[in-house]
Amino acid sequence: MPRKLPPRQVIARSYPTWDYAMADRLIAWLDDCGYEIVEKAAHPDASLVPAAPEKETSLERSH
């Protein structure tokens, strides 16, 4: 299972020195511009187990 990092840490990691001050400024700037950092929602098709069994397809020829 992948680990979840807070937005501040993800942004700070993008700088060579893990600059948390720059991450805070960037988050504040985005907030000031009206943007909001939200968690990515899981896509329903991303599941490893199908939600409902699909129809079995026949490999027979229909001649």
PQR file of N, CA, C, O and H, with PARSE charges and radii, in Angstrom:
ATOM      1  N   MET A   1       0.853  -1.175   0.000 -0.4000 1.5000
ATOM      2  CA  MET A   1       0.000   0.000   0.000 -0.0000 2.0000
ATOM      3  C   MET A   1       0.898   1.238   0.000  0.5500 1.7000
ATOM      4  O   MET A   1       1.804   1.357   0.826 -0.5500 1.4000
ATOM      5  N   PRO A   2       0.639   2.159  -0.936 -0.5600 1.5000
ATOM      6  CA  PRO A   2       1.472   3.352  -0.987  0.2800 2.0000
ATOM      7  C   PRO A   2       1.220   4.248   0.218  0.5500 1.7000
ATOM      8  O   PRO A   2       0.112   4.310   0.752 -0.5500 1.4000
ATOM      9  N   ARG A   3       2.267   4.935   0.626 -0.4000 1.5000
ATOM     10  CA  ARG A   3       2.105   5.838   1.769 -0.0000 2.0000
ATOM     11  C   ARG A   3       1.513   7.156   1.289  0.5500 1.7000
ATOM     12  O   ARG A   3       1.729   7.575   0.152 -0.5500 1.4000
ATOM     13  H   ARG A   3       3.166   4.885   0.192  0.4000 1.0000
ATOM     14  N   LYS A   4       0.779   7.787   2.160 -0.4000 1.5000
ATOM     15  CA  LYS A   4       0.168   9.077   1.834 -0.0000 2.0000
ATOM     16  C   LYS A   4       0.975  10.173   2.503  0.5500 1.7000
ATOM     17  O   LYS A   4       1.232  10.133   3.706 -0.5500 1.4000
ATOM     18  H   LYS A   4       0.604   7.447   3.084  0.4000 1.0000
ATOM     19  N   LEU A   5       1.364  11.144   1.708 -0.4000 1.5000
ATOM     20  CA  LEU A   5       2.116  12.279   2.217 -0.0000 2.0000
ATOM     21  C   LEU A   5       1.217  13.510   2.197  0.5500 1.7000
ATOM     22  O   LEU A   5       0.399  13.667   1.291 -0.5500 1.4000
ATOM     23  H   LEU A   5       1.155  11.176   0.731  0.4000 1.0000
ATOM     24  N   PRO A   6       1.363  14.372   3.181 -0.5600 1.5000
ATOM     25  CA  PRO A   6       0.581  15.615   3.155  0.2800 2.0000
ATOM     26  C   PRO A   6       1.078  16.516   2.021  0.5500 1.7000
ATOM     27  O   PRO A   6       2.240  16.430   1.625 -0.5500 1.4000
ATOM     28  N   PRO A   7       0.203  17.379   1.500 -0.5600 1.5000
ATOM     29  CA  PRO A   7       0.597  18.249   0.383  0.2800 2.0000
ATOM     30  C   PRO A   7       1.856  19.059   0.672  0.5500 1.7000
ATOM     31  O   PRO A   7       2.692  19.241  -0.213 -0.5500 1.4000
ATOM     32  N   ARG A   8       1.994  19.539   1.886 -0.4000 1.5000
ATOM     33  CA  ARG A   8       3.171  20.342   2.251 -0.0000 2.0000
ATOM     34  C   ARG A   8       4.460  19.549   2.034  0.5500 1.7000
ATOM     35  O   ARG A   8       5.436  20.084   1.508 -0.5500 1.4000
ATOM     36  H   ARG A   8       1.314  19.392   2.604  0.4000 1.0000
ATOM     37  N   GLN A   9       4.466  18.292   2.431 -0.4000 1.5000
ATOM     38  CA  GLN A   9       5.662  17.472   2.292 -0.0000 2.0000
ATOM     39  C   GLN A   9       5.919  17.117   0.822  0.5500 1.7000
ATOM     40  O   GLN A   9       7.071  17.079   0.389 -0.5500 1.4000
ATOM     41  H   GLN A   9       3.673  17.858   2.858  0.4000 1.0000
ATOM     42  N   VAL A  10       4.875  16.864   0.070 -0.4000 1.5000
ATOM     43  CA  VAL A  10       5.041  16.554  -1.351 -0.0000 2.0000
ATOM     44  C   VAL A  10       5.672  17.732  -2.077  0.5500 1.7000
ATOM     45  O   VAL A  10       6.590  17.555  -2.878 -0.5500 1.4000
ATOM     46  H   VAL A  10       3.939  16.895   0.422  0.4000 1.0000
ATOM     47  N   ILE A  11       5.178  18.939  -1.796 -0.4000 1.5000
ATOM     48  CA  ILE A  11       5.726  20.132  -2.447 -0.0000 2.0000
ATOM     49  C   ILE A  11       7.157  20.369  -1.988  0.5500 1.7000
ATOM     50  O   ILE A  11       8.023  20.668  -2.810 -0.5500 1.4000
ATOM     51  H   ILE A  11       4.432  19.083  -1.145  0.4000 1.0000
ATOM     52  N   ALA A  12       7.420  20.243  -0.701 -0.4000 1.5000
ATOM     53  CA  ALA A  12       8.769  20.468  -0.181 -0.0000 2.0000
ATOM     54  C   ALA A  12       9.761  19.489  -0.790  0.5500 1.7000
ATOM     55  O   ALA A  12      10.907  19.855  -1.052 -0.5500 1.4000
ATOM     56  H   ALA A  12       6.716  19.999  -0.034  0.4000 1.0000
ATOM     57  N   ARG A  13       9.343  18.264  -1.018 -0.4000 1.5000
ATOM     58  CA  ARG A  13      10.236  17.249  -1.589 -0.0000 2.0000
ATOM     59  C   ARG A  13      10.623  17.565  -3.023  0.5500 1.7000
ATOM     60  O   ARG A  13      11.614  17.035  -3.526 -0.5500 1.4000
ATOM     61  H   ARG A  13       8.412  17.967  -0.806  0.4000 1.0000
ATOM     62  N   SER A  14       9.857  18.423  -3.692 -0.4000 1.5000
ATOM     63  CA  SER A  14      10.179  18.759  -5.075 -0.0000 2.0000
ATOM     64  C   SER A  14      11.366  19.720  -5.170  0.5500 1.7000
ATOM     65  O   SER A  14      11.909  19.925  -6.255 -0.5500 1.4000
ATOM     66  H   SER A  14       9.052  18.854  -3.284  0.4000 1.0000
ATOM     67  N   TYR A  15      11.764  20.301  -4.061 -0.4000 1.5000
ATOM     68  CA  TYR A  15      12.932  21.177  -4.028 -0.0000 2.0000
ATOM     69  C   TYR A  15      14.137  20.383  -3.527  0.5500 1.7000
ATOM     70  O   TYR A  15      13.982  19.497  -2.686 -0.5500 1.4000
ATOM     71  H   TYR A  15      11.322  20.135  -3.179  0.4000 1.0000
ATOM     72  N   PRO A  16      15.338  20.688  -4.032 -0.5600 1.5000
ATOM     73  CA  PRO A  16      16.526  19.907  -3.649  0.2800 2.0000
ATOM     74  C   PRO A  16      16.798  19.879  -2.147  0.5500 1.7000
ATOM     75  O   PRO A  16      17.351  18.900  -1.645 -0.5500 1.4000
ATOM     76  N   THR A  17      16.424  20.917  -1.429 -0.4000 1.5000
ATOM     77  CA  THR A  17      16.735  20.968   0.010 -0.0000 2.0000
ATOM     78  C   THR A  17      15.509  20.730   0.885  0.5500 1.7000
ATOM     79  O   THR A  17      15.517  21.072   2.068 -0.5500 1.4000
ATOM     80  H   THR A  17      15.974  21.712  -1.837  0.4000 1.0000
ATOM     81  N   TRP A  18      14.468  20.152   0.321 -0.4000 1.5000
ATOM     82  CA  TRP A  18      13.222  19.924   1.056 -0.0000 2.0000
ATOM     83  C   TRP A  18      12.785  21.223   1.732  0.5500 1.7000
ATOM     84  O   TRP A  18      12.664  21.287   2.956 -0.5500 1.4000
ATOM     85  H   TRP A  18      14.462  19.874  -0.639  0.4000 1.0000
ATOM     86  N   ASP A  19      12.557  22.229   0.942 -0.4000 1.5000
ATOM     87  CA  ASP A  19      12.278  23.575   1.422 -0.0000 2.0000
ATOM     88  C   ASP A  19      10.820  23.708   1.876  0.5500 1.7000
ATOM     89  O   ASP A  19       9.928  23.970   1.070 -0.5500 1.4000
ATOM     90  H   ASP A  19      12.655  22.177  -0.052  0.4000 1.0000
ATOM     91  N   TYR A  20      10.596  23.520   3.185 -0.4000 1.5000
ATOM     92  CA  TYR A  20       9.239  23.611   3.733 -0.0000 2.0000
ATOM     93  C   TYR A  20       8.721  25.046   3.719  0.5500 1.7000
ATOM     94  O   TYR A  20       7.518  25.267   3.580 -0.5500 1.4000
ATOM     95  H   TYR A  20      11.321  23.307   3.840  0.4000 1.0000
ATOM     96  N   ALA A  21       9.614  26.019   3.862 -0.4000 1.5000
ATOM     97  CA  ALA A  21       9.186  27.421   3.822 -0.0000 2.0000
ATOM     98  C   ALA A  21       8.643  27.766   2.435  0.5500 1.7000
ATOM     99  O   ALA A  21       7.626  28.448   2.310 -0.5500 1.4000
ATOM    100  H   ALA A  21      10.591  25.839   3.976  0.4000 1.0000
ATOM    101  N   MET A  22       9.327  27.289   1.398 -0.4000 1.5000
ATOM    102  CA  MET A  22       8.859  27.530   0.031 -0.0000 2.0000
ATOM    103  C   MET A  22       7.537  26.797  -0.216  0.5500 1.7000
ATOM    104  O   MET A  22       6.654  27.320  -0.895 -0.5500 1.4000
ATOM    105  H   MET A  22      10.153  26.734   1.498  0.4000 1.0000
ATOM    106  N   ALA A  23       7.405  25.603   0.329 -0.4000 1.5000
ATOM    107  CA  ALA A  23       6.151  24.856   0.188 -0.0000 2.0000
ATOM    108  C   ALA A  23       5.003  25.615   0.847  0.5500 1.7000
ATOM    109  O   ALA A  23       3.906  25.696   0.293 -0.5500 1.4000
ATOM    110  H   ALA A  23       8.122  25.178   0.881  0.4000 1.0000
ATOM    111  N   ASP A  24       5.256  26.162   2.018 -0.4000 1.5000
ATOM    112  CA  ASP A  24       4.221  26.940   2.707 -0.0000 2.0000
ATOM    113  C   ASP A  24       3.833  28.176   1.903  0.5500 1.7000
ATOM    114  O   ASP A  24       2.653  28.516   1.808 -0.5500 1.4000
ATOM    115  H   ASP A  24       6.147  26.096   2.468  0.4000 1.0000
ATOM    116  N   ARG A  25       4.836  28.852   1.321 -0.4000 1.5000
ATOM    117  CA  ARG A  25       4.551  30.036   0.509 -0.0000 2.0000
ATOM    118  C   ARG A  25       3.754  29.665  -0.737  0.5500 1.7000
ATOM    119  O   ARG A  25       2.840  30.388  -1.133 -0.5500 1.4000
ATOM    120  H   ARG A  25       5.794  28.576   1.398  0.4000 1.0000
ATOM    121  N   LEU A  26       4.099  28.548  -1.348 -0.4000 1.5000
ATOM    122  CA  LEU A  26       3.390  28.111  -2.545 -0.0000 2.0000
ATOM    123  C   LEU A  26       1.937  27.752  -2.227  0.5500 1.7000
ATOM    124  O   LEU A  26       1.028  28.115  -2.973 -0.5500 1.4000
ATOM    125  H   LEU A  26       4.842  27.960  -1.026  0.4000 1.0000
ATOM    126  N   ILE A  27       1.724  27.046  -1.128 -0.4000 1.5000
ATOM    127  CA  ILE A  27       0.363  26.692  -0.715 -0.0000 2.0000
ATOM    128  C   ILE A  27      -0.435  27.955  -0.392  0.5500 1.7000
ATOM    129  O   ILE A  27      -1.608  28.053  -0.751 -0.5500 1.4000
ATOM    130  H   ILE A  27       2.463  26.752  -0.522  0.4000 1.0000
ATOM    131  N   ALA A  28       0.192  28.919   0.282 -0.4000 1.5000
ATOM    132  CA  ALA A  28      -0.485  30.182   0.601 -0.0000 2.0000
ATOM    133  C   ALA A  28      -0.821  30.951  -0.676  0.5500 1.7000
ATOM    134  O   ALA A  28      -1.899  31.537  -0.783 -0.5500 1.4000
ATOM    135  H   ALA A  28       1.145  28.839   0.573  0.4000 1.0000
ATOM    136  N   TRP A  29       0.099  30.951  -1.647 -0.4000 1.5000
ATOM    137  CA  TRP A  29      -0.129  31.642  -2.914 -0.0000 2.0000
ATOM    138  C   TRP A  29      -1.289  30.997  -3.671  0.5500 1.7000
ATOM    139  O   TRP A  29      -2.152  31.696  -4.203 -0.5500 1.4000
ATOM    140  H   TRP A  29       0.974  30.475  -1.560  0.4000 1.0000
ATOM    141  N   LEU A  30      -1.308  29.660  -3.720 -0.4000 1.5000
ATOM    142  CA  LEU A  30      -2.405  28.964  -4.388 -0.0000 2.0000
ATOM    143  C   LEU A  30      -3.739  29.276  -3.713  0.5500 1.7000
ATOM    144  O   LEU A  30      -4.750  29.489  -4.382 -0.5500 1.4000
ATOM    145  H   LEU A  30      -0.607  29.092  -3.289  0.4000 1.0000
ATOM    146  N   ASP A  31      -3.729  29.299  -2.382 -0.4000 1.5000
ATOM    147  CA  ASP A  31      -4.943  29.619  -1.627 -0.0000 2.0000
ATOM    148  C   ASP A  31      -5.399  31.048  -1.928  0.5500 1.7000
ATOM    149  O   ASP A  31      -6.592  31.309  -2.083 -0.5500 1.4000
ATOM    150  H   ASP A  31      -2.907  29.126  -1.839  0.4000 1.0000
ATOM    151  N   ASP A  32      -4.437  31.965  -2.008 -0.4000 1.5000
ATOM    152  CA  ASP A  32      -4.746  33.362  -2.299 -0.0000 2.0000
ATOM    153  C   ASP A  32      -5.336  33.521  -3.701  0.5500 1.7000
ATOM    154  O   ASP A  32      -6.177  34.390  -3.931 -0.5500 1.4000
ATOM    155  H   ASP A  32      -3.468  31.753  -1.882  0.4000 1.0000
ATOM    156  N   CYS A  33      -4.893  32.678  -4.632 -0.4000 1.5000
ATOM    157  CA  CYS A  33      -5.401  32.727  -6.011 -0.0000 2.0000
ATOM    158  C   CYS A  33      -6.728  31.990  -6.170  0.5500 1.7000
ATOM    159  O   CYS A  33      -7.310  31.980  -7.255 -0.5500 1.4000
ATOM    160  H   CYS A  33      -4.211  31.972  -4.444  0.4000 1.0000
ATOM    161  N   GLY A  34      -7.203  31.375  -5.093 -0.4000 1.5000
ATOM    162  CA  GLY A  34      -8.490  30.701  -5.154 -0.0000 2.0000
ATOM    163  C   GLY A  34      -8.412  29.207  -5.405  0.5500 1.7000
ATOM    164  O   GLY A  34      -9.441  28.553  -5.576 -0.5500 1.4000
ATOM    165  H   GLY A  34      -6.730  31.383  -4.212  0.4000 1.0000
ATOM    166  N   TYR A  35      -7.199  28.656  -5.429 -0.4000 1.5000
ATOM    167  CA  TYR A  35      -7.049  27.221  -5.638 -0.0000 2.0000
ATOM    168  C   TYR A  35      -7.091  26.488  -4.303  0.5500 1.7000
ATOM    169  O   TYR A  35      -6.803  27.063  -3.253 -0.5500 1.4000
ATOM    170  H   TYR A  35      -6.363  29.187  -5.290  0.4000 1.0000
ATOM    171  N   GLU A  36      -7.449  25.229  -4.359 -0.4000 1.5000
ATOM    172  CA  GLU A  36      -7.512  24.418  -3.151 -0.0000 2.0000
ATOM    173  C   GLU A  36      -6.900  23.054  -3.452  0.5500 1.7000
ATOM    174  O   GLU A  36      -7.181  22.454  -4.490 -0.5500 1.4000
ATOM    175  H   GLU A  36      -7.683  24.762  -5.212  0.4000 1.0000
ATOM    176  N   ILE A  37      -6.076  22.580  -2.553 -0.4000 1.5000
ATOM    177  CA  ILE A  37      -5.481  21.257  -2.710 -0.0000 2.0000
ATOM    178  C   ILE A  37      -6.452  20.253  -2.093  0.5500 1.7000
ATOM    179  O   ILE A  37      -6.771  20.329  -0.907 -0.5500 1.4000
ATOM    180  H   ILE A  37      -5.848  23.068  -1.710  0.4000 1.0000
ATOM    181  N   VAL A  38      -6.911  19.325  -2.906 -0.4000 1.5000
ATOM    182  CA  VAL A  38      -7.867  18.318  -2.437 -0.0000 2.0000
ATOM    183  C   VAL A  38      -7.295  16.926  -2.679  0.5500 1.7000
ATOM    184  O   VAL A  38      -6.417  16.736  -3.521 -0.5500 1.4000
ATOM    185  H   VAL A  38      -6.652  19.263  -3.870  0.4000 1.0000
ATOM    186  N   GLU A  39      -7.808  15.961  -1.925 -0.4000 1.5000
ATOM    187  CA  GLU A  39      -7.378  14.584  -2.115 -0.0000 2.0000
ATOM    188  C   GLU A  39      -7.960  14.042  -3.403  0.5500 1.7000
ATOM    189  O   GLU A  39      -9.112  14.310  -3.746 -0.5500 1.4000
ATOM    190  H   GLU A  39      -8.521  16.116  -1.241  0.4000 1.0000
ATOM    191  N   LYS A  40      -7.148  13.278  -4.109 -0.4000 1.5000
ATOM    192  CA  LYS A  40      -7.596  12.681  -5.350 -0.0000 2.0000
ATOM    193  C   LYS A  40      -8.583  11.561  -5.041  0.5500 1.7000
ATOM    194  O   LYS A  40      -8.303  10.692  -4.216 -0.5500 1.4000
ATOM    195  H   LYS A  40      -6.212  13.060  -3.830  0.4000 1.0000
ATOM    196  N   ALA A  41      -9.718  11.584  -5.692 -0.4000 1.5000
ATOM    197  CA  ALA A  41     -10.726  10.544  -5.480 -0.0000 2.0000
ATOM    198  C   ALA A  41     -10.331   9.286  -6.244  0.5500 1.7000
ATOM    199  O   ALA A  41      -9.741   9.364  -7.321 -0.5500 1.4000
ATOM    200  H   ALA A  41      -9.945  12.291  -6.362  0.4000 1.0000
ATOM    201  N   ALA A  42     -10.652   8.154  -5.693 -0.4000 1.5000
ATOM    202  CA  ALA A  42     -10.354   6.890  -6.354 -0.0000 2.0000
ATOM    203  C   ALA A  42     -11.293   6.710  -7.539  0.5500 1.7000
ATOM    204  O   ALA A  42     -12.493   6.964  -7.446 -0.5500 1.4000
ATOM    205  H   ALA A  42     -11.132   8.090  -4.818  0.4000 1.0000
ATOM    206  N   HIS A  43     -10.736   6.277  -8.627 -0.4000 1.5000
ATOM    207  CA  HIS A  43     -11.528   6.020  -9.822 -0.0000 2.0000
ATOM    208  C   HIS A  43     -12.218   4.667  -9.672  0.5500 1.7000
ATOM    209  O   HIS A  43     -11.566   3.705  -9.266 -0.5500 1.4000
ATOM    210  H   HIS A  43      -9.760   6.070  -8.703  0.4000 1.0000
ATOM    211  N   PRO A  44     -13.512   4.556  -9.984 -0.5600 1.5000
ATOM    212  CA  PRO A  44     -14.213   3.281  -9.782  0.2800 2.0000
ATOM    213  C   PRO A  44     -13.636   2.133 -10.603  0.5500 1.7000
ATOM    214  O   PRO A  44     -13.753   0.976 -10.200 -0.5500 1.4000
ATOM    215  N   ASP A  45     -13.018   2.426 -11.743 -0.4000 1.5000
ATOM    216  CA  ASP A  45     -12.438   1.366 -12.568 -0.0000 2.0000
ATOM    217  C   ASP A  45     -11.057   0.944 -12.089  0.5500 1.7000
ATOM    218  O   ASP A  45     -10.453   0.042 -12.670 -0.5500 1.4000
ATOM    219  H   ASP A  45     -12.924   3.366 -12.071  0.4000 1.0000
ATOM    220  N   ALA A  46     -10.549   1.582 -11.039 -0.4000 1.5000
ATOM    221  CA  ALA A  46      -9.206   1.278 -10.562 -0.0000 2.0000
ATOM    222  C   ALA A  46      -9.171   0.059  -9.650  0.5500 1.7000
ATOM    223  O   ALA A  46      -8.095  -0.353  -9.217 -0.5500 1.4000
ATOM    224  H   ALA A  46     -11.040   2.314 -10.568  0.4000 1.0000
ATOM    225  N   SER A  47     -10.304  -0.513  -9.358 -0.4000 1.5000
ATOM    226  CA  SER A  47     -10.364  -1.666  -8.471 -0.0000 2.0000
ATOM    227  C   SER A  47      -9.783  -2.896  -9.153  0.5500 1.7000
ATOM    228  O   SER A  47      -9.929  -3.078 -10.361 -0.5500 1.4000
ATOM    229  H   SER A  47     -11.178  -0.178  -9.710  0.4000 1.0000
ATOM    230  N   LEU A  48      -9.123  -3.736  -8.365 -0.4000 1.5000
ATOM    231  CA  LEU A  48      -8.572  -4.971  -8.908 -0.0000 2.0000
ATOM    232  C   LEU A  48      -9.643  -6.046  -9.061  0.5500 1.7000
ATOM    233  O   LEU A  48      -9.469  -6.995  -9.826 -0.5500 1.4000
ATOM    234  H   LEU A  48      -9.004  -3.588  -7.383  0.4000 1.0000
ATOM    235  N   VAL A  49     -10.731  -5.901  -8.346 -0.4000 1.5000
ATOM    236  CA  VAL A  49     -11.821  -6.869  -8.401 -0.0000 2.0000
ATOM    237  C   VAL A  49     -12.990  -6.222  -9.124  0.5500 1.7000
ATOM    238  O   VAL A  49     -13.422  -5.137  -8.735 -0.5500 1.4000
ATOM    239  H   VAL A  49     -10.872  -5.130  -7.725  0.4000 1.0000
ATOM    240  N   PRO A  50     -13.513  -6.856 -10.164 -0.5600 1.5000
ATOM    241  CA  PRO A  50     -14.640  -6.247 -10.868  0.2800 2.0000
ATOM    242  C   PRO A  50     -15.866  -6.128  -9.971  0.5500 1.7000
ATOM    243  O   PRO A  50     -16.111  -6.990  -9.126 -0.5500 1.4000
ATOM    244  N   ALA A  51     -16.631  -5.066 -10.156 -0.4000 1.5000
ATOM    245  CA  ALA A  51     -17.811  -4.823  -9.334 -0.0000 2.0000
ATOM    246  C   ALA A  51     -18.900  -5.848  -9.626  0.5500 1.7000
ATOM    247  O   ALA A  51     -19.560  -6.332  -8.706 -0.5500 1.4000
ATOM    248  H   ALA A  51     -16.433  -4.367 -10.842  0.4000 1.0000
ATOM    249  N   ALA A  52     -19.090  -6.176 -10.887 -0.4000 1.5000
ATOM    250  CA  ALA A  52     -20.103  -7.162 -11.264 -0.0000 2.0000
ATOM    251  C   ALA A  52     -19.499  -8.078 -12.325  0.5500 1.7000
ATOM    252  O   ALA A  52     -18.724  -7.622 -13.166 -0.5500 1.4000
ATOM    253  H   ALA A  52     -18.555  -5.782 -11.634  0.4000 1.0000
ATOM    254  N   PRO A  53     -19.844  -9.348 -12.294 -0.5600 1.5000
ATOM    255  CA  PRO A  53     -19.280 -10.245 -13.311  0.2800 2.0000
ATOM    256  C   PRO A  53     -19.756  -9.840 -14.700  0.5500 1.7000
ATOM    257  O   PRO A  53     -20.928  -9.531 -14.915 -0.5500 1.4000
ATOM    258  N   GLU A  54     -18.818  -9.850 -15.627 -0.4000 1.5000
ATOM    259  CA  GLU A  54     -19.153  -9.494 -16.998 -0.0000 2.0000
ATOM    260  C   GLU A  54     -19.716 -10.716 -17.705  0.5500 1.7000
ATOM    261  O   GLU A  54     -19.508 -11.850 -17.275 -0.5500 1.4000
ATOM    262  H   GLU A  54     -17.866 -10.101 -15.453  0.4000 1.0000
ATOM    263  N   LYS A  55     -20.430 -10.472 -18.792 -0.4000 1.5000
ATOM    264  CA  LYS A  55     -20.964 -11.585 -19.566 -0.0000 2.0000
ATOM    265  C   LYS A  55     -19.805 -12.390 -20.140  0.5500 1.7000
ATOM    266  O   LYS A  55     -18.801 -11.834 -20.587 -0.5500 1.4000
ATOM    267  H   LYS A  55     -20.599  -9.551 -19.142  0.4000 1.0000
ATOM    268  N   GLU A  56     -19.961 -13.680 -20.117 -0.4000 1.5000
ATOM    269  CA  GLU A  56     -18.927 -14.526 -20.701 -0.0000 2.0000
ATOM    270  C   GLU A  56     -19.037 -14.429 -22.212  0.5500 1.7000
ATOM    271  O   GLU A  56     -20.124 -14.542 -22.780 -0.5500 1.4000
ATOM    272  H   GLU A  56     -20.776 -14.132 -19.753  0.4000 1.0000
ATOM    273  N   THR A  57     -17.917 -14.221 -22.841 -0.4000 1.5000
ATOM    274  CA  THR A  57     -17.924 -14.135 -24.290 -0.0000 2.0000
ATOM    275  C   THR A  57     -17.598 -15.496 -24.862  0.5500 1.7000
ATOM    276  O   THR A  57     -16.704 -16.192 -24.380 -0.5500 1.4000
ATOM    277  H   THR A  57     -17.034 -14.129 -22.379  0.4000 1.0000
ATOM    278  N   SER A  58     -18.313 -15.858 -25.870 -0.4000 1.5000
ATOM    279  CA  SER A  58     -18.105 -17.151 -26.507 -0.0000 2.0000
ATOM    280  C   SER A  58     -17.072 -16.988 -27.606  0.5500 1.7000
ATOM    281  O   SER A  58     -17.109 -16.027 -28.374 -0.5500 1.4000
ATOM    282  H   SER A  58     -19.039 -15.293 -26.261  0.4000 1.0000
ATOM    283  N   LEU A  59     -16.164 -17.924 -27.669 -0.4000 1.5000
ATOM    284  CA  LEU A  59     -15.131 -17.884 -28.691 -0.0000 2.0000
ATOM    285  C   LEU A  59     -15.539 -18.691 -29.922  0.5500 1.7000
ATOM    286  O   LEU A  59     -14.769 -18.802 -30.876 -0.5500 1.4000
ATOM    287  H   LEU A  59     -16.134 -18.705 -27.044  0.4000 1.0000
ATOM    288  N   GLU A  60     -16.740 -19.251 -29.903 -0.4000 1.5000
ATOM    289  CA  GLU A  60     -17.212 -20.036 -31.038 -0.0000 2.0000
ATOM    290  C   GLU A  60     -17.565 -19.108 -32.185  0.5500 1.7000
ATOM    291  O   GLU A  60     -17.965 -17.960 -31.991 -0.5500 1.4000
ATOM    292  H   GLU A  60     -17.365 -19.162 -29.128  0.4000 1.0000
ATOM    293  N   ARG A  61     -17.406 -19.637 -33.375 -0.4000 1.5000
ATOM    294  CA  ARG A  61     -17.790 -18.861 -34.551 -0.0000 2.0000
ATOM    295  C   ARG A  61     -19.303 -18.894 -34.710  0.5500 1.7000
ATOM    296  O   ARG A  61     -19.950 -19.890 -34.384 -0.5500 1.4000
ATOM    297  H   ARG A  61     -17.081 -20.570 -33.533  0.4000 1.0000
ATOM    298  N   SER A  62     -19.842 -17.836 -35.197 -0.4000 1.5000
ATOM    299  CA  SER A  62     -21.293 -17.775 -35.376 -0.0000 2.0000
ATOM    300  C   SER A  62     -21.670 -17.977 -36.840  0.5500 1.7000
ATOM    301  O   SER A  62     -22.441 -17.191 -37.390 -0.5500 1.4000
ATOM    302  H   SER A  62     -19.317 -17.028 -35.461  0.4000 1.0000
ATOM    303  N   HIS A  63     -21.140 -19.013 -37.476 -0.4000 1.5000
ATOM    304  CA  HIS A  63     -21.447 -19.321 -38.882 -0.0000 2.0000
ATOM    305  C   HIS A  63     -22.607 -20.254 -38.961  0.5500 1.7000
ATOM    306  O   HIS A  63     -23.020 -20.633 -40.056 -0.5500 1.4000
ATOM    307  H   HIS A  63     -20.514 -19.651 -37.029  0.4000 1.0000
TER
END
